[in-house]
Amino acid sequence: MKSYAAVDLGASSGRVMVGRVGPDSLELTEAHRFPNRPVRVPEGLHWDILALYGGVLDGLRAAGAQCGGRLDSVGIDSWAVDYGLLDADGALLGNPVHYRDSRTEGVAEKVWATVPAADLYAATGLQYAPFNTLYQLAAARSTSQLTYAKRLLLIPDLLTYWLTGEPGTELTNASTTQLIDPRTRDWAYDVAARLGIDLELFAPLRRPGDPAGVLQQRVLEETGLTGPVPVTTVGSHDTASAVAAVPADGERFAYICTGTWSLAGLELDAPVLTEESRAANFTNELGLDGTVRYLRNIMGLWLLQECVREWGEPDLGELLRAAAEVPALRSVVDAGDSAFLAPGRMPERIAAACRESGQPVPSSPAEITRCILDSLALAHRRAVVEAQELAGHPVDVVHVVGGGTRNTLLCQLTADACGLPVVAGPAEAAALGNVLVQARAQGLVGDRAAMRRLLARTQPLERYEPQGDAEAWRAAAGRLTTR
């Protein structure tokens, strides 16, 4: 058995998990969990990156305590697109800007004036999202920070740099910047040149499994770990790690990585760069072993998280039980609508969307919750159906991984909406994918298929068969597409 620390940072919390891997065993325990609280200051919304790094150090200390002071490797994954800027001395120039900040409003249209949206998709395969790194850099063009920056590091690469002193840019996360060509798996040099983006800001590309250095002496002293402790490059985009941990048998599967976002799609061997794919707003991000994560970003449980926050944090179990008693598909909204991107007043905004579309207006927390879950299931259905059509890749099962697997109502509704069996689990897919890439780099597990077989044997999974009226789901989907 070897012990690996998986640093897994989400948009609302971070965790350090300890994975113990043997020839036919895989165990995961939580060493430390800490909040991720963005901070709004006069110039905008920022990540508290120093608090996050402090949480990582605390987590490594706790992980070491579980493992007698020794770890066989450390890997880091996080959300995508955001970055920190360093000066010539390697010092951070400011707290990274949050992707939900408003600075990118209207920026995409200015970018498209130089590189039309169709050309941008043909070159990078990335769906339109207002917060893509490309648009963030365009928004920051005239700022003093970008003027003086000598290095740009995406969030997991920045934390890795602080742990090891060695800069790098991990490929699966870089593929979310809209500056990577998914065919060559290298920078989209022409796009960057036309937009005046200096790719020299980025550190050399790394791939999952590559070494990323060793913990520096000061980190060993602060965490109490016994060195040397290697840091391994994993799929540092948390979705890449989560998809690596889908316990699928074969290739005929769709996946939905659930949490603050829902990422729904397919694992392919090559990108889909057609105009139809662009119009459907599917993205081609890179995954493990040169695969393509062909998926659509859906707003996800962010909608419910924001409502629960507004309601004063009621008991979630009771809320879901009450929502299950509300009539199905009474009111639905487009869960991919960017109108729901910003925080604040989410119950009012959902009610307003229903009112404007002529549907019954949900008013109680249970009614709004049911509206959200029905809407998410419909968005999952649409993504799974359209991905199969656009990629010519049929599926027999939908794998749901991530935190949403704990929401049994959402899992059942997703099975009902898709008309396919749903296999839910593992909940900590990103951390497990992180751990398994580390273990594979050290020769402890085999190829991607072997990783998935190990997951299927060792992790608790729940199967949901489709129930209810398939025609009602088709009709509800039609209500959304006609508005």
C-alpha positions as CSV (number, residue, x, y, z in Angstrom):
1,M,0.0,0.0,0.0
2,K,1.2,3.5,-0.8
3,S,-0.3,6.8,0.5
4,Y,-1.1,9.7,-1.8
5,A,-2.4,13.2,-0.8
6,A,-5.0,14.6,-3.3
7,V,-5.5,18.3,-2.9
8,D,-9.0,18.9,-4.5
9,L,-10.2,22.5,-4.6
10,G,-13.8,23.3,-5.4
11,A,-15.5,26.6,-5.9
12,S,-17.0,26.5,-2.4
13,S,-14.6,24.4,-0.4
14,G,-11.2,22.7,-0.5
15,R,-10.2,19.3,0.8
16,V,-7.1,17.2,1.2
17,M,-7.8,13.5,0.9
18,V,-5.5,10.6,1.6
19,G,-5.7,7.8,-0.9
20,R,-4.2,4.4,-0.1
21,V,-3.6,2.3,-3.1
22,G,-2.6,-1.4,-3.4
23,P,-2.6,-3.9,-6.2
24,D,-6.3,-4.5,-5.8
25,S,-7.3,-1.9,-3.2
26,L,-8.3,1.7,-3.2
27,E,-9.3,3.6,0.0
28,L,-10.0,7.3,0.4
29,T,-10.2,9.2,3.6
30,E,-10.6,12.9,4.3
31,A,-7.7,14.5,6.1
32,H,-8.8,18.1,6.1
33,R,-11.6,20.2,4.7
34,F,-11.7,24.0,4.6
35,P,-13.9,26.7,3.2
36,N,-13.2,28.6,0.0
37,R,-14.7,32.1,0.5
38,P,-14.3,34.6,-2.3
39,V,-13.8,38.2,-1.2
40,R,-15.3,41.2,-2.8
41,V,-13.2,44.4,-2.7
42,P,-13.8,47.7,-4.5
43,E,-12.1,46.5,-7.7
44,G,-14.0,43.3,-7.9
45,L,-14.5,39.7,-6.8
46,H,-11.3,37.8,-5.9
47,W,-10.2,34.4,-4.6
48,D,-8.5,34.4,-1.2
49,I,-5.6,32.4,-2.5
50,L,-3.5,32.8,0.6
51,A,-6.2,31.3,2.8
52,L,-6.5,28.4,0.3
53,Y,-2.7,27.8,0.4
54,G,-2.9,27.8,4.2
55,G,-5.7,25.2,3.9
56,V,-3.5,23.1,1.7
57,L,-0.6,23.2,4.2
58,D,-2.9,22.3,7.0
59,G,-4.3,19.5,5.0
60,L,-0.8,18.1,4.1
61,R,0.0,18.3,7.8
62,A,-3.1,16.3,8.7
63,A,-2.5,13.8,5.8
64,G,1.0,13.3,7.2
65,A,-0.3,12.6,10.6
66,Q,-2.5,9.9,9.2
67,C,0.4,8.3,7.4
68,G,3.2,8.4,10.0
69,G,4.7,11.5,8.5
70,R,5.4,10.0,5.1
71,L,3.5,10.5,1.8
72,D,4.4,8.8,-1.5
73,S,3.2,11.8,-3.6
74,V,1.0,14.9,-3.7
75,G,-1.2,16.0,-6.5
76,I,-3.4,19.2,-6.9
77,D,-6.6,19.8,-8.9
78,S,-9.0,22.7,-8.8
79,W,-11.6,24.6,-10.9
80,A,-10.5,25.9,-14.3
81,V,-9.8,29.2,-16.1
82,D,-8.5,31.4,-13.2
83,Y,-4.9,32.4,-12.7
84,G,-2.4,34.3,-10.7
85,L,0.2,36.7,-12.1
86,L,3.8,36.7,-10.8
87,D,6.5,39.4,-11.2
88,A,10.1,38.9,-12.2
89,D,11.0,37.7,-8.7
90,G,8.2,35.1,-8.7
91,A,6.1,37.1,-6.3
92,L,2.3,37.1,-6.6
93,L,1.1,40.5,-7.9
94,G,-2.4,40.3,-6.5
95,N,-5.2,37.9,-5.5
96,P,-6.5,36.0,-8.5
97,V,-9.8,37.4,-9.9
98,H,-12.8,35.2,-9.6
99,Y,-14.4,33.9,-12.8
100,R,-17.8,35.3,-11.6
101,D,-16.4,38.8,-11.5
102,S,-18.1,41.2,-14.0
103,R,-14.9,42.4,-15.7
104,T,-15.5,40.2,-18.7
105,E,-18.9,41.6,-19.5
106,G,-19.0,42.6,-23.2
107,V,-15.4,41.5,-23.7
108,A,-16.2,38.5,-26.0
109,E,-17.7,40.8,-28.6
110,K,-14.5,42.8,-28.7
111,V,-12.4,39.6,-29.1
112,W,-14.7,38.4,-31.9
113,A,-14.1,41.6,-33.8
114,T,-10.5,40.4,-34.2
115,V,-11.0,36.6,-34.3
116,P,-14.7,35.7,-35.2
117,A,-16.4,33.3,-32.9
118,A,-16.5,30.6,-35.6
119,D,-12.8,30.9,-36.2
120,L,-12.1,30.8,-32.5
121,Y,-14.0,27.5,-32.1
122,A,-12.4,25.9,-35.2
123,A,-9.0,26.7,-33.7
124,T,-9.6,25.8,-30.0
125,G,-12.9,23.8,-29.8
126,L,-13.9,25.6,-26.7
127,Q,-17.5,26.5,-25.9
128,Y,-18.4,30.2,-25.3
129,A,-18.3,31.1,-21.7
130,P,-17.8,34.7,-20.7
131,F,-15.1,33.8,-18.1
132,N,-12.8,31.8,-20.3
133,T,-9.2,32.7,-19.6
134,L,-8.9,34.3,-23.1
135,Y,-11.6,36.8,-22.2
136,Q,-10.1,37.4,-18.8
137,L,-6.8,38.3,-20.4
138,A,-8.5,40.6,-22.9
139,A,-10.2,42.3,-20.0
140,A,-6.9,42.7,-18.1
141,R,-5.0,44.0,-21.1
142,S,-4.5,47.6,-19.8
143,T,-4.0,46.7,-16.2
144,S,-0.7,47.4,-14.4
145,Q,-0.6,43.8,-13.1
146,L,-0.6,42.3,-16.5
147,T,1.9,44.9,-17.7
148,Y,4.4,44.0,-15.0
149,A,3.7,40.2,-15.0
150,K,6.4,37.8,-16.1
151,R,4.6,34.6,-15.4
152,L,0.9,33.4,-15.4
153,L,0.0,30.3,-13.5
154,L,-3.4,28.7,-13.4
155,I,-4.7,28.1,-9.8
156,P,-3.4,24.5,-9.3
157,D,-0.1,25.3,-11.0
158,L,0.3,28.4,-8.7
159,L,-0.1,26.2,-5.6
160,T,2.2,23.6,-7.0
161,Y,4.8,26.3,-7.6
162,W,4.6,27.5,-4.0
163,L,5.1,23.9,-2.8
164,T,7.9,23.0,-5.2
165,G,9.4,26.2,-6.6
166,E,9.1,24.8,-10.1
167,P,6.6,26.4,-12.6
168,G,4.6,24.5,-15.1
169,T,1.3,24.5,-16.9
170,E,-0.8,21.4,-16.8
171,L,-2.4,20.5,-20.1
172,T,-6.0,19.5,-19.1
173,N,-6.5,22.8,-17.3
174,A,-4.7,24.8,-20.0
175,S,-7.2,23.4,-22.5
176,T,-9.9,25.5,-20.7
177,T,-8.1,28.7,-21.4
178,Q,-9.3,28.9,-25.1
179,L,-5.6,29.1,-26.0
180,I,-5.0,25.3,-26.7
181,D,-5.5,23.5,-30.0
182,P,-7.2,20.2,-29.1
183,R,-5.9,18.5,-32.2
184,T,-2.2,19.3,-31.6
185,R,-2.5,19.4,-27.8
186,D,-0.3,22.5,-27.9
187,W,-0.8,26.2,-27.8
188,A,-3.1,27.8,-30.5
189,Y,-0.3,30.1,-31.6
190,D,-2.2,31.9,-34.3
191,V,-5.1,32.8,-32.0
192,A,-2.7,34.2,-29.4
193,A,-0.8,36.2,-32.0
194,R,-3.9,37.7,-33.5
195,L,-5.1,38.8,-30.1
196,G,-1.8,40.0,-28.8
197,I,-1.5,37.4,-26.0
198,D,2.0,36.6,-25.0
199,L,2.3,32.9,-24.6
200,E,5.7,33.4,-23.0
201,L,3.7,34.2,-19.8
202,F,2.8,30.6,-19.5
203,A,5.2,28.0,-18.0
204,P,6.1,24.9,-20.1
205,L,3.2,22.4,-20.6
206,R,3.0,19.3,-18.4
207,R,0.8,16.3,-18.8
208,P,-0.9,14.1,-16.2
209,G,1.7,11.8,-14.7
210,D,4.7,14.1,-15.3
211,P,6.8,15.0,-12.3
212,A,6.2,18.5,-10.9
213,G,9.1,18.7,-8.4
214,V,9.4,17.8,-4.7
215,L,8.2,19.6,-1.6
216,Q,10.6,22.4,-0.6
217,Q,12.4,22.1,2.7
218,R,10.3,24.9,4.2
219,V,7.1,23.1,3.3
220,L,8.4,19.9,4.9
221,E,9.2,21.8,8.0
222,E,5.8,23.5,8.1
223,T,3.8,20.3,7.5
224,G,6.0,17.9,9.5
225,L,6.4,15.6,6.5
226,T,9.5,13.5,6.0
227,G,11.1,14.1,2.6
228,P,11.6,13.7,-0.1
229,V,7.9,14.0,-1.1
230,P,7.4,14.2,-4.9
231,V,4.6,16.3,-6.4
232,T,3.0,14.6,-9.4
233,T,1.1,16.4,-12.2
234,V,-2.4,15.1,-12.2
235,G,-5.4,16.1,-14.3
236,S,-5.3,19.4,-12.6
237,H,-8.7,20.5,-13.9
238,D,-11.0,18.9,-11.4
239,T,-13.3,17.7,-14.2
240,A,-10.4,15.9,-15.9
241,S,-9.6,14.1,-12.7
242,A,-13.3,13.3,-12.1
243,V,-13.8,11.9,-15.6
244,A,-10.7,9.7,-15.1
245,A,-12.5,8.3,-12.1
246,V,-15.7,7.4,-14.0
247,P,-16.1,3.6,-13.2
248,A,-17.2,2.8,-16.8
249,D,-17.0,-0.5,-18.6
250,G,-16.2,0.1,-22.2
251,E,-16.7,3.3,-24.2
252,R,-20.5,3.6,-24.6
253,F,-21.1,5.9,-21.7
254,A,-21.9,9.5,-20.9
255,Y,-20.8,11.2,-17.8
256,I,-22.2,14.0,-15.7
257,C,-19.7,15.5,-13.2
258,T,-22.0,17.2,-10.6
259,G,-21.3,19.8,-8.1
260,T,-21.4,23.6,-8.3
261,W,-21.4,23.0,-12.0
262,S,-22.7,20.0,-14.0
263,L,-20.4,19.0,-16.8
264,A,-22.2,16.6,-19.1
265,G,-20.8,14.8,-22.1
266,L,-18.7,12.1,-23.6
267,E,-15.1,10.9,-23.6
268,L,-13.8,10.8,-27.2
269,D,-10.6,10.1,-29.0
270,A,-10.7,13.3,-31.1
271,P,-12.4,16.7,-30.9
272,V,-15.7,17.7,-32.6
273,L,-15.0,21.1,-34.3
274,T,-18.1,21.4,-36.5
275,E,-20.2,24.5,-36.8
276,E,-23.1,22.5,-35.4
277,S,-21.1,21.7,-32.4
278,R,-20.2,25.3,-31.8
279,A,-23.9,26.3,-32.2
280,A,-24.8,23.8,-29.6
281,N,-22.1,25.3,-27.3
282,F,-20.2,22.1,-26.7
283,T,-16.6,22.2,-25.5
284,N,-13.6,20.1,-26.4
285,E,-11.3,20.0,-23.3
286,L,-8.4,17.6,-23.0
287,G,-8.4,14.6,-20.6
288,L,-6.2,11.8,-19.5
289,D,-4.2,9.9,-22.2
290,G,-4.9,12.3,-25.0
291,T,-8.7,11.9,-24.7
292,V,-11.1,14.7,-25.3
293,R,-13.8,15.7,-22.8
294,Y,-16.6,16.6,-25.1
295,L,-19.1,18.3,-22.9
296,R,-21.4,21.2,-22.1
297,N,-21.2,23.3,-19.0
298,I,-24.5,23.5,-17.1
299,M,-25.1,25.8,-14.1
300,G,-25.3,22.9,-11.8
301,L,-26.1,22.8,-8.1
302,W,-25.0,26.4,-7.8
303,L,-28.6,27.2,-8.4
304,L,-29.7,25.3,-5.3
305,Q,-26.6,26.3,-3.2
306,E,-27.4,30.0,-3.8
307,C,-31.1,29.5,-2.8
308,V,-30.2,27.5,0.3
309,R,-27.9,30.4,1.3
310,E,-30.7,32.9,0.8
311,W,-33.0,30.7,2.9
312,G,-30.7,30.7,5.8
313,E,-29.2,27.1,5.4
314,P,-32.3,24.9,6.0
315,D,-31.9,21.2,6.5
316,L,-31.1,19.9,3.0
317,G,-32.6,16.4,3.6
318,E,-35.9,17.8,4.6
319,L,-35.9,20.3,1.7
320,L,-35.3,17.5,-0.8
321,R,-38.0,15.3,0.8
322,A,-40.5,18.2,0.4
323,A,-39.4,18.8,-3.1
324,A,-40.1,15.2,-4.0
325,E,-43.7,15.7,-3.1
326,V,-44.1,18.7,-5.5
327,P,-45.7,17.8,-8.9
328,A,-43.1,17.1,-11.5
329,L,-42.2,19.5,-14.3
330,R,-44.7,22.1,-13.2
331,S,-42.2,24.9,-14.0
332,V,-38.7,24.7,-15.5
333,V,-35.9,27.1,-16.5
334,D,-32.9,26.9,-18.7
335,A,-30.1,25.7,-16.3
336,G,-27.5,26.8,-18.7
337,D,-28.6,30.4,-18.9
338,S,-25.8,32.8,-18.0
339,A,-28.5,35.0,-16.3
340,F,-28.0,32.6,-13.3
341,L,-24.2,33.0,-13.3
342,A,-23.8,35.8,-10.7
343,P,-24.5,35.3,-7.0
344,G,-27.4,36.7,-5.1
345,R,-31.2,36.7,-5.1
346,M,-31.4,33.3,-6.8
347,P,-34.9,32.4,-5.6
348,E,-36.3,35.7,-7.0
349,R,-34.4,35.2,-10.3
350,I,-35.8,31.7,-10.8
351,A,-39.3,32.8,-10.0
352,A,-38.9,35.7,-12.4
353,A,-37.8,33.4,-15.2
354,C,-40.8,31.2,-14.7
355,R,-43.1,34.3,-14.7
356,E,-41.6,35.7,-17.8
357,S,-42.1,32.4,-19.7
358,G,-45.8,32.1,-18.7
359,Q,-45.3,29.2,-16.3
360,P,-46.6,28.8,-12.8
361,V,-44.4,30.7,-10.5
362,P,-42.8,28.6,-7.7
363,S,-42.9,30.3,-4.4
364,S,-42.0,28.0,-1.5
365,P,-38.5,26.6,-1.0
366,A,-39.8,23.1,-1.9
367,E,-41.4,24.4,-5.2
368,I,-38.3,26.3,-6.2
369,T,-36.1,23.3,-5.3
370,R,-38.2,21.0,-7.5
371,C,-38.0,23.5,-10.3
372,I,-34.2,23.6,-10.0
373,L,-33.9,19.8,-9.9
374,D,-36.3,19.2,-12.8
375,S,-34.5,21.9,-14.8
376,L,-31.1,20.3,-14.1
377,A,-32.3,16.9,-15.2
378,L,-33.7,18.4,-18.4
379,A,-30.3,20.1,-19.0
380,H,-28.6,16.8,-18.4
381,R,-30.9,15.1,-20.9
382,R,-30.4,17.7,-23.6
383,A,-26.6,17.5,-23.2
384,V,-26.5,13.7,-23.3
385,V,-28.8,13.5,-26.3
386,E,-27.1,16.3,-28.3
387,A,-23.6,15.1,-27.6
388,Q,-24.4,11.6,-29.0
389,E,-25.9,13.2,-32.1
390,L,-23.0,15.6,-32.7
391,A,-20.2,13.1,-32.0
392,G,-21.9,10.1,-33.6
393,H,-21.1,8.2,-30.3
394,P,-24.1,6.3,-28.8
395,V,-24.3,5.5,-25.2
396,D,-26.0,2.9,-23.0
397,V,-25.6,4.3,-19.6
398,V,-25.0,7.6,-17.8
399,H,-22.4,7.8,-15.0
400,V,-23.0,10.6,-12.5
401,V,-20.0,11.4,-10.3
402,G,-19.2,14.1,-7.8
403,G,-21.1,15.7,-5.0
404,G,-24.5,15.5,-6.8
405,T,-24.4,11.7,-6.4
406,R,-25.6,12.3,-2.8
407,N,-28.7,14.0,-4.2
408,T,-30.8,10.9,-4.8
409,L,-33.7,12.8,-6.2
410,L,-31.5,14.5,-8.8
411,C,-30.0,11.1,-9.8
412,Q,-33.5,9.6,-10.3
413,L,-34.8,12.6,-12.2
414,T,-31.7,12.4,-14.5
415,A,-32.4,8.7,-15.2
416,D,-36.0,9.6,-15.9
417,A,-35.2,12.5,-18.2
418,C,-32.4,10.7,-20.1
419,G,-34.4,7.5,-20.4
420,L,-31.2,5.6,-19.5
421,P,-29.8,3.9,-16.4
422,V,-27.8,6.2,-14.2
423,V,-24.9,4.8,-12.2
424,A,-24.1,7.2,-9.4
425,G,-20.7,7.3,-7.7
426,P,-18.1,7.9,-6.6
427,A,-18.9,11.1,-4.8
428,E,-15.2,12.1,-4.5
429,A,-14.4,11.4,-8.1
430,A,-12.0,14.3,-8.6
431,A,-9.9,13.2,-5.6
432,L,-10.0,9.6,-6.6
433,G,-8.9,10.4,-10.2
434,N,-6.1,12.6,-8.7
435,V,-4.9,9.7,-6.5
436,L,-5.0,7.1,-9.3
437,V,-2.9,9.3,-11.7
438,Q,-0.3,9.6,-8.9
439,A,-0.4,5.8,-8.3
440,R,-0.2,5.1,-12.0
441,A,2.9,7.4,-12.4
442,Q,4.6,5.2,-9.8
443,G,3.6,2.0,-11.5
444,L,1.0,0.8,-9.0
445,V,-2.0,0.7,-11.3
446,G,-2.3,0.0,-15.0
447,D,-4.0,1.9,-17.9
448,R,-7.2,3.9,-17.8
449,A,-9.4,0.8,-18.2
450,A,-7.6,-0.8,-15.3
451,M,-8.1,2.3,-13.2
452,R,-11.8,2.2,-13.9
453,R,-12.1,-1.5,-13.1
454,L,-10.4,-0.9,-9.7
455,L,-12.9,1.9,-9.0
456,A,-15.9,-0.3,-9.9
457,R,-14.6,-3.0,-7.6
458,T,-13.8,-0.8,-4.6
459,Q,-16.2,2.2,-4.6
460,P,-19.9,2.2,-3.6
461,L,-22.1,2.8,-6.6
462,E,-25.9,3.2,-6.9
463,R,-27.9,2.3,-10.0
464,Y,-31.1,4.2,-10.9
465,E,-33.4,2.9,-13.6
466,P,-35.6,5.3,-15.6
467,Q,-39.2,5.6,-14.4
468,G,-42.2,7.7,-15.1
469,D,-43.6,9.3,-18.2
470,A,-40.9,9.7,-21.0
471,E,-43.4,11.8,-23.0
472,A,-43.7,14.4,-20.2
473,W,-39.9,14.9,-20.2
474,R,-40.0,15.4,-24.0
475,A,-42.8,17.9,-23.7
476,A,-41.0,19.8,-20.9
477,A,-37.8,19.9,-23.1
478,G,-40.0,21.3,-25.9
479,R,-41.2,24.1,-23.6
480,L,-37.6,25.2,-23.1
481,T,-36.5,25.0,-26.7
482,T,-39.5,27.0,-27.9
483,R,-38.9,30.0,-25.6
